């Protein structure tokens, strides 16, 4: 399975921090944000990775990551997204890279505590379709929310005012090769973007969507509050694993 990290967008919610740099190059505790999703891929056993970026500072990713030696990689692939057409549009740029293989997609501002290796291995054995990772949250209205019936996802609603559950769809998705055909059938949402939720619902309608629950903590880092929360969570986890340090509350 190949890995795709989506790190485009303008990061407008983090302005002026993003005035002169890409959001995904901002620090989360002691590492650039982009390091975390790449490390998640590597820890899951994925070695063939594409980074999709955009904006005026896309060249900084090459300066920072180069060929990925710091992750034990021999090569990192890059693609450029023009403008802001949504997550699904960014993913569509990876069609040539995927070349029909299954892919694991992680949003560049998603940071997780535990390994996703078990979920990735389960999806490798899945004949076809897709898999999403869910996490129980208190502010479900901020995310795509999964409605679960009879141990299956009945549908996903994007940022609902009245969520049907408190299970957020994290920014970690696994797809078979048909994902690119599904993207080509999408129409832009009211935001003018191709929505990843529409892709996921297409798999749900054909009955090939599975899910797992994400272990450990999970956060995005796309707002000032979540950026701080991510740094605190990483700091707390690091200190908890070092003898002599007292973990701080995130």
Beta strands, then each sheet from edge to edge (+ up, - down):
strand 1: 2-7
strand 2: 27-28
strand 3: 31-32
strand 4: 49-54
strand 5: 77-81
strand 6: 103-107
strand 7: 111-112
strand 8: 130-136
strand 9: 144-149
strand 10: 152-158
strand 11: 167-175
strand 12: 209-213
strand 13: 218-219
sheet 1: 5+ 4+ 1+ 6+ 11- 8+ 12+
sheet 2: 2+ 3-
sheet 3: 7+ 13-
sheet 4: 9+ 10-
end
